[in-house]
Amino acid sequence: MKNPLILACLTALSSVVAVSPAYPDAAPQSTTLTPMTPDVLAGYDPVRPEANFLKRTVMIPMRDGVKLYTVIVMKKGVSNSPILLSRTPYDAKKATSRTKSQSITEILDAMDAEFAEDGYIRVYQDIRGLHHSEGEFVMNRPVIGPLNSTTVDESTDAYDTIDWLVKNLPESNGKVGIVGSSYLGFTALMAEINPHPALKAAVPESPMVDGWMGDDWFHNGAFRNPSLDYAVEQSTGKGEGDGLAVGVGDDYTRYLEAGSSGDYARRWGIDQIPFVQKLMRNPAYTSFWSLQAVDQWMAARPLTVPTLLVVGQWDQEDSHGAPAVYQALAAKGKNRDLVSLVIGPWRHSGVNHYGYDLGPLTFTGDTADEFRVRYMKPFFDHYLKGAPDPHIPRVLTYATGVNHWEQSNQWPAGTPTPLYLDERSTASFTAPAAAGHDDYLSDPSKPVPFVPRPIDMNDPTQWKPWLVHDQRFVSDRPDVLVYRTATLDHPVHIMGAPQVDLFAATSGSDSDWVVKLVDVYPNTSPEPAYQGSKPGMAGFELPIGIEIFRGRYVHGFDQPAPLTPGKVEEYRFALPNVDHVFLPGHQIMVQVQSSLFPLYDRNPQTFVDNIFDAKPGDYKAANESVYRGSATASRVLLPIADR
C-alpha cells in the first residue's frame, strides 16, 4: 500500500528536482516528474522542497553511444554560474551523498562545499565502465593511438561531457573548470588534451602520470605491491570490489611467505585480471609504459588551458606526476604563463583535507585550507567568473622546517651541491680525500621493512603518513648504511629534487638501491613552535625524501640486464621534490639499503628475466658495497637555495 506521506512529498518535489534512477537518455532535465512507480520509489534520492540545493542525475552520451552517469548539484536560484567538473573512478553518487541532509554543505565534502556555496555548479561523473556508467573500464586508458585503437579515450569523454553540460545547463555561464586528485588528477590532465573550448581552468592534484617511473605501479622499476589490491578493487564489480580478502595479520609475513609478487597474485587467483596481467608482463620500461606517460602526451601538444599542478611533499602514491608535467610544459616557453606548480606539506591528496599536521609534524595553521582559499579558489574565480587576476606564482612551495609559503620563478630553485658519503659513517660537503667502500649483507629472506611491523598497508593511519615516519627503527640495522653530517651551525635550505649519484657494486647479478635523505633532530626536546614538530621528537630522524632504484636498469630503463658481480656501477636517480630547511642544531643524514618491503617487491639479487616469475631458489643473499672518494665518490646533490 502506498504511503500517502511519501507520495505527497514526491508531488511537492516535482517543482524542484528531476529524479531518474532508470537513467533516461541524456537530455535537458524536465521539472515534471514521471509517474511514481515502485522502481522510482526504490531509487528515490530524498531531496525535499526545503533543501537549499538542486540535484540532477543524468546519463550523458559519448560519441560512441556509451552513456556516463553524471550527478549535477547546485544551490537553488543560481544563474550565470560556472561549472566545476570532476571525473572519477570512485563513485559519483557517493561523492554527492556524504550525509543525508537537505544542506549542500553537508552532502559535499568541505572543498566542494566551498565552491557550491559560492554559486558553482558542481558536477561529478563516473568514468566509463565503473559504478553507474556504461562501457568498458581500462585502467589509465591511453589516448587514441598506438595503445588505443578505439575512437574514445578520457580526453574525448571529457570533451563530450563538457559539450553536453554547457548546452544543457541553462544555469551555467558556459565556462568549465576541472579538478581532482590522484586518478581524478589523471582525468583532469586528460581533459586538457584537445580540450573543449569551454574548458577554461584545470587543477590536477597528485595526478597519476607515469606509473612506471614514479607514480602508483613502479618506482624506477621496483614494483609496488599495493598495486595488486588496488587492481582488484577497481577491476571487479564495476569498481565496487573490496580488494583481496586476506584477513588480518602482518603484510610483511604474508608477502614474504608467498614468494615473488607474481606468486602472490597467483596464490590469490588475481593473475587473470587484465590489469594485473599487464603489470606482470611489462616489468621494464617498454613502449607499453613510455607511450602512456601523460607528461609526454602533454608536452606534444600546445597548452591552452591555465593549469595549477598540485602535489604533496610527502605524497606516498603519486609524487612523480605533477612535477614531471610541470617540467615538460614549463620547458616550452610559450606555456610558462599558463602553468604553475604547487608543493604543499601534505600526504597524497592532502590538499583536500585538514592541513594542520602530518604524522609528527605540525604547521602554521591549516595549510591546505589556506592554499585553497588564497590561491585555488581565486584561480578558478578568475578564469570562470571574471574575478581579478590572483597572480598565481609560477611555483608555490611550503618550506617545511621554517613553515611558510614561498614563491619562485623556476623549479628547481636551488643550485646542485654535492653532499658526499665519507668514511666513519659521515657525510660532508667536502669530497673525501681517500677512496674506499662500505659493505653490508642484503638478505632477501630478511628484507628491511618500510615501516615498523606489524604492517597493514590498508590501514590509513599507517599508510598515509609513512613517509614521515621516524627512521630510527632501521638506522641501527646491519643492512642499512648511515652517513650523517656534523651538527649544522647554519640553516641548509633545499628547493628541488635531490639527485642521487651512487657508486655501488654487488656480489649478485641484480640489486635494488634505496636512498633516504633524513633530517636528524637534536637529541633534546625541540621547541614545537620553532621546529614545526610535536613534543617528543628529540633525536627524531625525519625522512625528507625516499626513493628506490632497480639495479638491472642502470644502463637503460628499457634495457634490463644482469649486473656483473663485483663491478662498480653508477646509479643516478632523483628523490622527490621538496622545499625544506635543515635548521641549525640538526644534522643531515643519508641512509642506503637494498629493500623497502613489502611496499616494494623483493629483488631476488639473482638476475631473472621477469622478477614476477622468480623462483624460491633465485632469492640469494648478496654483499653490497657503496663506494666513496676519488672517481667513485657517492653523493647526493642537494638543490641548495641561494636565498
Order of alpha helices (4+ residues) and beta strands (2+ residues): alpha-alpha-beta-beta-beta-alpha-alpha-alpha-beta-alpha-beta-alpha-beta-beta-beta-alpha-alpha-alpha-alpha-alpha-alpha-beta-alpha-beta-beta-beta-alpha-alpha-beta-beta-beta-beta-beta-alpha-beta-beta-beta-beta-alpha-beta-beta-beta-beta-beta-beta
